[in-house]
Amino acid sequence: MSELLTADQMRAIEQAAIESGEVTGLELMERAGQGVVEAIFKEWPEYVTAPKSASILCGPGNNGGDGFVVARLLHSRGWDVEVFLYGDAENLPPDARVNYERWSELGEVGPLTEKNLRKGSFAGIYVDALFGTGLTRGLEGEIFNVVRHLSGVNGDHYQDRMVSIDAPSGLCLDSGRVLQQEPITVWPDELLVNLPKEAKERMALAGGPRALHDRFSSLTICFDSLKPGHFLAQGPDLCGKVVVKDIGISQQRCQYNGAPYDTAFVHGPKSLRRAMRPAFLRLVEPQGRSLDTRPFGGLALPLLRKYQGNHKFSHGHALILSGGSGKTGAARLAARGALRIGAGLVTLGVPPNAQQEVACQITALMLQLVGDAKTFEVVLHDERLNALCLGPGMGLERARELVPVALAAKRAVVLDADALSAFAGDPSELFDQLHERVVLTPHGGEFARLFPDIATKLAEPPTKGPAYSKVDATRDAAVRAGCVVLFKGPDTVIASPDGQCAVNAAVYDRAAPWLATAGSGDVLAGFITGLLARGIRPQQAAEAAAWLHVECARAFGPGLISEDLPEMLPQVLRTLEE
């Protein structure tokens, strides 16, 4: 899996590479500039034989140094290049200053102002080399106006070939959130609905997240590793297409990486070891030719294969509870998902008034009457029922009665939908019962009901970096709950109490907007339950289920309804084995 490195981690790895003597800072800067030029030519191959004009916007740090290298390399290929600097050249870091001087032998450097950009000739491409990973505070004053102008917020012609080095300026790469000196942000109603009154009043004063950016990059180039902000929050909207270029420090990174969740590195300088805590954030993705088939390694789908000599009970027995009459559809969707993903048996636990309705709808699924808590306790005497799912369509009253019984049985449990909202009045009542084999699957509104203070912190407009992120929020929620939390969204984040964390990003070429359909979350809950029944650990089950959920949607395409998702699993799994 790909690691998503924070700004501190990236800086520590670069510094370790330099301290090792294997590379100098100037060499890294040259490689970065070369990588940007290569990416430009690959994205727009017509530029290889037909040089154009370029405006390079350089910032006051090493990101600006990368920009001076790009300017020099494009100039050497016959491009008409103009360079602007934000800040004083005397204050540039040493390596950036060297490249400033190298460019100054070839061309001028003008002060970066909105006025200068407006009066300049319209360039074929603009290169944003202003701040990159080093941004720690919101933009203000002249640079705020420059970025607004370039992004088209002012109604100006949008520069549709904008190239950003590391990230569009203003974007915090640890969080995917735009930093603004005077914060202006809009938050979804589902996140705001359960926030305290005073928090809502603060948010009501806010404008829109596009106050700084309307649109921005068509191409973003980063180095060595992707960053969290490329996938979280506003990052995907602003980055356009993201390309990763190797600058020759991957071996250094691997030397100090260790196991994916190692938080006490044996090798390397202390500064690097400190920067690697907490555990690496990872991007959920298959490894190599197919998904990792070891029991608990990587994107774990080991038990989807049924080996000779096994039988249905060796592949797990999932029990999914439904609501009453007229409220059974969500549970049936979850059950179908659990069955398709490989659980040996799946039983629907229904109240008496829903027995006939469900019996008329199912074939491979089994039926069990589960009325009140006492009945549920008796049903759970069957220890072959090793994974439970509660929430989809259950109703709040039924959920409050039966969730404690499920948790007391200490089986693997997925709590979704009503099983989460039922405890909104006193989340601690739920947290006191949770254990490490539980997976919570909240969307934004449910997350705010269970973790109102964390949601408030996440909703606070960010003015300084690194900004509090969805990753931070999910990790904090997992620690408080004492179990795995899967925080849904296009940037789904999955975290365990021990710090393991991964992002399942349905963005860029993995975008699947048609997943926004009724019942898709119920199917996801079923996928997780089915994998838990197969014996996969909660963190890995949640990661694999989330990844497959998106792949099923992508395989079907527009027009998807939730019933289609389980039926696409065979095709997706066959593709992984090709």
DRENPA-6005 format. One record per residue: residue in three letters; x negated, y, z of N, C-alpha, C in turn. Coordinates in steps of 0.2 Angstrom, whole numbers, plus 5000, padded with zeros to 4 digits. Atoms other than C-alpha are relative to their C-alpha. Layout:
N
ALAXYZXYZXYZ...
***
This chain:
578
MET499649945000500050005000499650065000SER500449945000499450184997500150035006GLU500049964994499050285012500150074998LEU499849935001499750465013499650045005LEU500549974995498350565021500250075001THR499949944998498650715031499450054998ALA500549955002497650875028499449995004ASP500650024996496550835043499749944998GLN500350065002496250665038499650004993MET500449995007495750715020499450045001ARG500649964999494550845027499549965004ALA500450044996493850725039499649954996ILE500350055005493550595025499550044996GLU500549965004492750725014499450025004GLN500549984996491650785028499549945001ALA500350064999491150605032499649984994ALA500450025006490650575014499450054999ILE500649955000489550735014499549995005GLU500550014995488750695030499649934999SER500350075002488350515023499450014996GLY500549985005487250605010500149974994GLU499950035007488050514996500350054995VAL499749955005488850674989499950065004THR500049934997488750864992500750034999GLY499449965001490150984993500150034993LEU499949975007489751064977500149944995GLU499950055005489750894968500849985001LEU499250025000491550854975500450064997MET499749955003492051024969500050004993GLU500050015007491450994952500449944997ARG499650065002492250824951500750025000ALA499349984999493850904957500250044994GLY499849965006493851034943500049964994GLN500050045006493350904930500749965000GLY499450035000494850804936500650044998VAL499449965002496050944934500050014993VAL500049995008495450974916500249944997GLU499850065003495650794912500749995000ALA499350004999497350794919500450044995ILE499749955004497850944909500049974993PHE500050035007497250864893500449944999LYS499650065001498150704896500750025000GLU499349985000499750794900500250034994TRP499949965006499650904885499449994995PRO500550025005498550814872499950054994GLU500149965006498850944859499450065002TYR500549964997497651054870499349984998VAL500750035001496150944866499750034994THR500249985006496051004848500250084999ALA499749935001496951174850499950045006PRO500149964994496251284864500550055001LYS499549954999497451394872499750065005SER500249954995497451534885500249975007ALA499950024993497351504904499950065005SER500149954995497651614919499849955007ILE500250034994496751544935500050045006LEU499849964994497351604951499649965006CYS500550034995495951574965500250035006GLY499949984993496251574983499350015004PRO500649984996495051624997499649945003GLY500450064997494451445002499849964994ASN500250045005493851294993500449984995ASN499550005006495451274983499850054995GLY500249955005494851434975499449984996GLY500650035003493151354972500249954994ASP499850055005494051214962500250044994GLY499849965005494851344952499550034995PHE500549975004493251434947499749944995VAL500250055004492651264941500449984994VAL499650015006494151234930500050064995ALA500149945004493951414923499449994995ARG500650015004492151374918500149944995LEU500050065005492551204910500550014994LEU499549985006494051274900499650044995HIS500449955004492951414894499549974996SER500550035004491651294888500349964994ARG499750035006492951214877500450054996GLY499749955004493451374869500650035002TRP499449964998494851434879499950075002ASP500049934997495251614883500350005007VAL499850014992495251614902499950075003GLU500049944995495651754914500149975007VAL500150024994495251734932500250055005PHE499849954995496051814947499849975007LEU500250024994495451804965500550045006TYR499749974994496551834981499550005006GLY500450004995495451894994499350034998ASP500649975001493651954995499549954999ALA500550055002492251864986499549995005GLU500550014995491051895000500249965006ASN499750044995492151795012500149934998LEU499850075002492251635001499549955004PRO500450054998491551475008499449994996PRO500650005004489751435002500149974994ASP499950045006490251304989500450044995ALA499649965005491651414982499650064998ARG500349945002490551564982499549984994VAL500450035006489251464971500450004994ASN499750015007490551424958500450074998TYR499849935002491251604959499450044996GLU500549975004489551664954499849974993ARG500150035007489351534940500550034995TRP499549985005491051594933499850074998SER500149935001490551774935499450024995GLU500550005005489051744923500450004993LEU499650015006490451704910500550054999GLY499449965001491851814913500250045007GLU499849954994492751944925500449965005VAL499550034995493651904941500450075002GLY499649944998495152024944500349995006PRO499750014994496052054960500749974998LEU499450035001497651944961500650045003THR499449974998499152054962500649994995GLU499450015005500952044954499950054994LYS500149955006500552204944499549974995ASN500550035005499052124936500249944996LEU499750065004499951964932500550034995ARG499549985005501352064924499750034994LYS500349965006500252174913499549954996GLY500450055004499152024908500449974994SER499750045006499451924892500349945003PHE499650074997500651774894499549944998ALA500450065001499551624896500349944998GLY499750065002499751454889500149965006ILE499950034994499551384906499750045006TYR500249974994499351444924499849955005VAL500350054995498251354937500050045007ASP499949984993498751384955499549965004ALA500550024996497151364965499950045006LEU500049954995497651474979499949975007PHE500150034993497851364995499949935001GLY500150074999498051184993500249975006THR499950034994497951075008499850045006GLY500249964994497251215019500550055002LEU499549954998498851315021500249995007THR499850014993499251345039500550055002ARG499549954998500451495039500450024993GLY499649985005501851565028499750064996LEU500249955004501451675013500450075002GLU499749934999501751865015499750054996GLY500349955003501452025007499949994992GLU500150005008500652034989500049934998ILE500050075003500351844988500749975000PHE499350025000502151814993500350024993ASN499749975006502651924978499749964994VAL500350045006501451834966500349944999VAL499850075000502051664970500850004998ARG499349995002503851724968500150024993HIS500049985007503451804952499949944995LEU500250065004502651644945500549955000SER499550054999504051534951500750024997GLY499449985003505451634942500550025005VAL499549984995506351684958500350074998ASN499849935002506451864952500350014994GLY499750005007507251814936499550014994ASP500550005005505651824927500049944996HIS500150065004505151714913499649955004TYR500350064996504751544921499449984996GLN500650035003502951484918500149934999ASP499850075000503451314912499449954999ARG500650045000501651254911499550025006MET500449984994501051284929499749945003VAL500450054997499651174936499850025007SER500249994993499451164955499449955002ILE500550044997497851104963500249985007ASP499850034993498350994978500750015001ALA499349994999500051074980500250074997PRO499849935002501051224974499950045007SER500249954995500551374985500650015004GLY499549994996501651395000500349935003LEU499750064998502051205002499549975005CYS500450044995501451115018499949934998LEU500150075003500650955012500149945006ASP499850054995500950865029500749995001SER499250014998502850895029500450014994GLY499649995006503350945011500550065001ARG499649944999504151105018499650064998VAL500349945002503851275012499950055006LEU500149964994503051385025500150084998GLN499849935001503651565026499950045006GLN500149954995503151715036500650025003GLU499349984998504951765037500449944998PRO499750065002505751595037500750014997ILE499350005003507251565025500149934998THR499950075001507951395025500849995000VAL499350025000509651315021500049925002TRP500050074998510051145029500749964999PRO499450035001511351015025500550005005ASP499550004995512951015034500049945004GLU500050074996512750835039499550015006LEU500550004995511250885049500150055005LEU499849954996511951045056500649995005VAL499450014997513550975062500049995007ASN500150024993512950905078499450045004LEU500549964996511651035083500350055005PRO499749954995511851145098500250074997LYS499849945003512751305095499550054999GLU500549955001511251415097499649994994ALA500450025006510351315084500450024994LYS499649995006511751335072500050084999GLU500049935001511751525075499450024997ARG500649985003509951535071500049984992MET499950025007510251435055500450044996ALA499649965004511651545050499750064997LEU500449945002510451695048499649984994ALA500550025005509451595035500350014993GLY499849995006509551615017499949934996GLY500150065003509051475004499349985000PRO500750035000507451365003499750024993ARG500349975006507151444986499850075000ALA500249934999506751614993499350014997LEU500749995002504951584989499949964993HIS500150035006505051454975500749994997ASP499450025003506451434962499849934997ARG500350065002505451304952499350025000PHE500849985000503551284952499749964995SER500550035004502351164945500349954995SER499950065004502551054930499549945001LEU500550054999500950964935499650025006THR500449994994500150944952499449955000ILE500650055000498350864953499850005008CYS500350014993497750794970499449964999PHE500750035001496150714974500049945005ASP500250064996495750534981500749975002SER499450034997497450514990500650044999LEU499449965000499250564989500150035007LYS499949974993499850675004500849995001PRO499350004998501550665014500450054996GLY499649955003502150825007500149994992HIS499850025007502150754989500649975000PHE499450045000503550644994500650025005LEU499549984995504450735008500450064999ALA499749945000505750865009500050044993GLN500049965007505551004995499449984996GLY500650025004503850924989500249984993PRO499950035007504550824975500350054995ASP499749955005505550964968499550064998LEU500449955002504151084968499349984997CYS500750035003502650974963500149984993GLY500050035007503350914946499849935000LYS500450065000502250774941499450005004VAL500650004996500950724953499549954997VAL500650055002499250644947499550005005VAL500550014995497950574958499349994996LYS500650015003496150594953499549985005ASP500550024996494650504960499450045000ILE500649955000493250614966499449965003GLY500650034998492150474972499949995008ILE500150014992492550454991500449955002SER499550054998493750314990499649945004GLN500450054997492350194996499950025007GLN500149974993491950315011500749995004ARG499350004997493850315015500149935002CYS499950074998493950125015499649985005GLN500450024995492450105026500250025007TYR499849984993493250195040500849995001ASN499350015000495050145036500249945005GLY499850054996495049975044500749974999ALA499350025001496749885046500550065000PRO499549955001498249985041500250045006TYR499849974994498750015059499550015005ASP500650004995497050025067500050085002THR500049934998497050185078499350015004ALA500749994996495250155086499549974995PHE500450035005494050145072499349995003VAL500750024997492350065076499550044997HIS500549965004491350155062500250074999GLY499949935002491150335057499950055006PRO500049954995490950495066500650015005LYS499449994996492050535081500550054997SER499549965002492850675072500549974995LEU499650045005493450555058500549955004ARG499650044996494050435071500650035003ARG499549964997495050565080500650024994ALA499549985005495850625063500449944998MET499650055003496450455059500549975005ARG499550024996497550445074500650054999PRO499750074999499050405074499949964993ALA500250045005499050265062500250034993PHE499949975007499050305043500749994998LEU499450005003500650345035499949974993ARG500150045006500950235020500650014996LEU499550005005501950235004500349934999VAL499850075002503050085002500049984993GLU500050025007502649994986499749935000PRO500350075000502149814981499350014998GLN500850005001500349764980499949954994GLY500250045005499649704964500549974995ARG499650025005500549594952500749985003SER499450014997501949544964500050025008LEU500049984993502549584982499649955004ASP500450044995501449524996500449945002THR499650064998502049345000499749975007ARG500250034993501149325017500650025005PRO499449994995502349315032500150085002PHE499949944997502049485039499550054997GLY500549965003500849575027500350044995GLY499849955005501149725016500750004999LEU499350005001502849735008500249935000ALA500050074998503349575016500749974997LEU499450045003504549465005499849935000PRO500350075001503749295009500649955000LEU499550054999505349205013500650004995LEU499550005005506349244998499949944995ARG500050075004505649084990500249955005LYS499850064996506448924996499649944998TYR500450055001505248784997500349935001GLN499750065000505548604994500049975008GLY499950024994506148525010500350045005ASN499649964995506948675018500750004999HIS499350005000508748695021500350075002LYS499749934999510048835024499850035007PHE500149984994509748845042499350035001SER500749985000507848865040499950074997HIS500049935003508249025030500450055004GLY499649954996509249105044500750004999HIS499249995000511049135049500150075002ALA499849934998511649315049500750005001LEU499349984998513249375057500150075000ILE499949935002513949535051500750015002LEU499349994997515449605061500450064996SER499649965004516849695052500550045004GLY499449974996518249815057500649964999GLY499450035000520049785057500350004993SER499650005006521349765043499950064996GLY500149945004520949885029499450035001LYS500649974998519249915036499449954999THR500550055001518249765030499650004994GLY500450005006517549815014499250025001ALA500749984999515949895021499649945003ALA500350064997515549735031499949954994ARG500150055005515849625016499450024995LEU500549985004514649735006499349985003ALA500650014996513349715019499849925000ALA500150075000513649525020499749974993ARG500250025007513449505001499350024999GLY500849995001511749595002499649965004ALA500450054996511149485016500049934997LEU500050065004511649335006499550004994ARG500449995006510849394990499250005002ILE500749994999509249434998499649945004GLY500350064998508949265005500249975006ALA499850044994509849225021500349944999GLY499850065001510249045022500849995000LEU499350004999512049075029500150075002VAL499749934998513049235031500749995002THR499350004997514549245042500350075001LEU499649944999515849385043500449995007GLY499650004994516449415061500650055000VAL499449955001518249485060500549995005PRO499550014995519549525072500649974997PRO499550045002521149425071500550034994ASN499649975005522149555061499750014993ALA500449995007520849555047499949934997GLN500250075002520749365045500249984993GLN499750015006521849345031499750044994GLU500349965005521249495021499349984998VAL500750025002519449435022500049934997ALA500050075002519849255019500250004992CYS499950005007520549305002499550034996GLN500549965004519049404997499349964999ILE500750034999517549285001500049934997THR500150075002516849114994499449985004ALA500650024997515049094999499950025007LEU500049984993515249195014500449965005MET499650034995515949115030500350055004LEU499549964996517249175042500049985007GLN500050024993517249185061500450055003LEU499649954996518549265072499650035006VAL500349964995517749395083500450055003GLY499649944998518949495093499750045005ASP500349954994518449565110499349975002ALA500750024998516749555119500049935003LYS500150064997517149395128499949954994THR500150055006517449305111499350014997PHE500749995003515849385104499549965004GLU500550034996514849315119500049924998VAL499950085002515549135115499749994994VAL500250015007515149155097499250005000LEU500749995000513349205101499649945004HIS500350064997513049035111499749964995ASP500350035005512648975094499350034998GLU500749965000510749015094499850004993ARG500249995007510648985075500250064997LEU499849935002511449155073499450045002ASN500649964998509749245073499950074997ALA500049935002510149415065500750024999LEU499349974999511649525068500050074997CYS499949945003512349675059500650035003LEU499449974998513549795067500050074998GLY499949935002514249965061500450014994PRO499749985007514849965043500849985001GLY499350015000516749995044500349975007MET499850034993516849935063500550045003GLY499649954996517750085070499650015007LEU500449984994517050175085500149965006GLU499850044993518050085099499749934999ARG500350075001517549915092499350005001ALA500850004999515749965091499850015007ARG500249994993515650025108500149945005GLU499950064996516349865115499549954998LEU500350065002515349745105499250014999VAL500749995001513649825102499649985007PRO500350034994513149795121499949935000VAL500050075000513549615118499449974996ALA500550025005512449605103499350015002LEU500749984998510949695111499849955006ALA500250044994511049585127499849934998ALA500250075003510849425116499350004998LYS500750005002509149485111499849974993ARG500150025007509349435093499750064996ALA500149955005508749535078500650044999VAL499349965001510049675076499850064996VAL500049945004510349805063500750045003LEU499449954998511449955070500050054995ASP499949955006512150065056500750035001ALA499349975000513650185054500350015007ASP499649994994514950175067499649975007ALA500450024994513750075079499550055002LEU500449944998512750235079500450065003SER499649944998514050365080500449995006ALA499650014994514950275094499750025006PHE500349984994513650325106499750075000ALA500249935001513450505100500150045007GLY499949964994514150575117499549995005ASP500550024995512850485127499549964997PRO500450045004511450425116499549955005SER500450044995510450365132500349945002GLU499650074998511750235135499849954995LEU500250055005511250155119499349995000PHE500850014999509350185121499849955005ASP500250044994509350095138500149934998GLN499950075002509949935129499649984994LEU500450025006508849935114499449965001HIS500650045000507449815111499650004994GLU500549995006505949795099500349964994ARG499850035006506949685087500650034997VAL499449965003508249815083499850054995VAL500149955005508349925068500650054999LEU499549955000509250085068500050034993THR500149985007509750155050500550065000PRO499649945001510450335052499950044994HIS500149945005510750465039499950065004GLY500149944996510550645043500550025005GLY499549994995512150665052500049965006GLU500150044995511950515062499450015004PHE500649984997510150555066500150065005ALA499949944996510750725073500449985006ARG499650014994512050645084499649965005LEU500450044995510850525092499450035003PHE500749974998509250635093500150084998PRO499949935002509950815093499550045001ASP500549954999508450895100499449994995ILE500450025006507350805087500250034994ALA499749975006508550865074499950075000THR500149935000508451035080499350034998LYS500749985001506651045080499849994992LEU500150015007506650975062500350054996ALA499749955003507851105057499750075001GLU500349934998506851255064499650024993PRO500349985006506251355049499250005001PRO500750004999504351325047499650064998THR500449945001503151465049499249995000LYS500750024999501551375053499949934998GLY500250075001500651215047499549975004PRO499550055003500651075049500750015003ALA499349994998502551095050500249935002TYR499750064997503550975060500449964994SER499850035006504050845047500549945001LYS499550054999505350705044499649945003VAL500450054997503950585048499950015007ASP500149994993503550665064500749995004ALA499450014997505450665068500249925001THR499850085000505650475064499549975005ARG500450034995504150425074500250025007ASP499849984993504750525089500649965002ALA499450044999506450445087499949935002ALA500250074999505650275086499849985007VAL500250004993504750305102500550005005ARG499549994995506250365111500549945000ALA499550055000507350225105499749935002GLY500350074998506050085108500149954994CYS499950055005506350005091499950044993VAL500149975007506250035072500650054998VAL499549955002507150185065499950014993LEU500149985008507450205046500550064999PHE499749935001507950385043500150014992LYS499950005007508850385026499950064996GLY500149955005508650495011499649984994PRO500550025005507750504995499349995002ASP500750014997506250525006500149965007THR499950054994506750375018499449995004VAL500650014995505550365033500249945004ILE499950054995505350205043499450005005ALA500550004995504450205059500149955006SER500050054994504050085074499850045006PRO500249974994503750135092499250005000ASP500850004999501850085090499750054995GLY500449965005501550215076500049984993GLN500050025007501750115061500650044996CYS499549965003502650225048499950004992ALA500050015008503050215029500550054997VAL499549965003503950325017500249964994ASN499850035006505050245004500350064996ALA499949945004505150384991500449984993ALA499650005006506550384978500050064996VAL500149935003505850534969499549984994TYR500450015006504850564953500349954995ASP499850055005504950414941500449955004ARG499650054996505850314956500650035002ALA499449974998507250434957500649964998ALA499450035002508950354958500650035003PRO499549964997510250484962500749975000TRP499450045000511650364958500149965006LEU499950034993511350284975500450045004ALA499649964996512350424982500749984998THR499350035001513950314981500249975006ALA499850034994515050254994499849925001GLY500250074998514450085002499349984999SER500750025001512650094996499649995007GLY500450014994512050115014500249945004ASP499750064997513149965019499649944997VAL500450065004512149855006499350005003LEU500649994997510549925013499949965007ALA499950044993511049865031500049934999GLY500050075001511449695024499349974997PHE500750025002509749685015499549995006ILE500450004994508849725031500249945004THR499750064995509949595041499849934997GLY500250065003509549465028499349985001LEU500750014999507749485029499849995007LEU500150024993507749485048500249935001ALA499850074999508749315047499449964997ARG500650045003507249255036499450005005GLY500650004996506049295050499550054999ILE500549945001505249455044500150055006ARG500049964995504849575057500350074998PRO499649945001505849735059499750054995GLN500349945004504649865052500049974992GLN500150025006504249755037500749984996ALA499350015003506049705034500350064998ALA499749935002506649885034499650034994GLU500449975005505249935022500249964993ALA499950045006505549795010500750014997ALA499349995002507449815010500150074997ALA499949935003507350005007499750004993TRP500350005007506149974992500449964995LEU499650045005507249834984500650044999HIS499449965001508749944987500050054994VAL500149955005508050084976499949964993GLU500250045006507349954963500749974997CYS499350035002509149874962500450064996ALA499749945003509850054958499750024994ARG500349985007508550094945500149954995ALA499950055005508749924937500750014997PHE499350005003510649954935500150074996GLY500049935003510550144931500650045001PRO499449964999511950274930500649964999GLY499450045000513650214933500149955006LEU500050044995513150114948500550015005ILE499650004994514350064962499749955005SER500450044995513849984978500049934999GLU499950075001514549814973499449974995ASP500550025005513249814959499349985003LEU500650004997511749824971499849935001PRO500250074999511649644977499949964994GLU500150045006511949574960499450024996MET500649985004510449664953499449975003LEU500650034997509249574966499749954996PRO500350055003508949424956499650024994GLN500449975005508349524941499450045003VAL500649974997507249634952499549955002LEU500550054998506449484960499749964995ARG500350045006506149394944499550054997THR500549955003505249554937499450005004LEU500650004996504149554952499549945000GLU500450075001503549374948499750004993GLU500250005007503249414930499250014999
***
